[in-house]
């Protein structure tokens, strides 16, 4: 007898209004899926894996040799790549960098371990680490080169 009133909510869910309760559950499920998609989108945008809105100009790196005028050689780009890979423990932005390769006209193509182009923070760290050395690295902006 103590639980006699407890079956009323259950009857309302299973009785004539069960269809209405099911609709509420389905609506709630749809809303939860939307919230999860939104949260996933925010994470992807924050990680730089997804861009929203018009395509922004991609930042890249330009590399010049010791004279500051001629483009880097393949060997110089390989030296930069080795430095980045060995500096992962000291420079947090390098943790997700897969490597740097020489592109056309002395550009450096930087990729992350997930295949995406390096972030602005990673490119800035490369420039900072390379400053004062014999190889000159500077940031550039190039809309036509999304891999930079």
C-alpha positions, 0 to 999 in steps of 0.5 A: 500500500505504501507504493500505491501512488508510485504506479501513477507516473509509470501508468502515464508513461505506459498508458494512453500517453505513452506515445507522448512520452516517447516523443519527448524521449526522442526530442531529448535524444535529438537535442543531445545529439545536437549538443554533442555535435556542437561540442565536437565542432568546438573542439575541432575548431579549437584544435585547428582541424576545422575552419569555419567561415571564409578561408583565411590566408594560410600562414607559412614559412619562408627559408633563406640561406646564410646570405638571407637572400637565396632559398634554403637547400634541401640539406638546410631544410633537413637540418631544420626538420631534425632540430624540430624533431629533437626539440619536441621535449623542450618546445611544447608546440613541436609535440604534434609536428610530424615534420618540415619539408622544403617546398618551392622557392624556399618555402617550408611545408609543415605538417602535424602528426594528424596530416593537417598543416601546422598551426600558427603557434607551431609556425611561430615557435619554429621562427623563434627557435631558428632566430639568430641561427645561420638559416633564416626562417620567417612567416609568410602569408599565402592564400594559394598554398593551403599546405603551408 
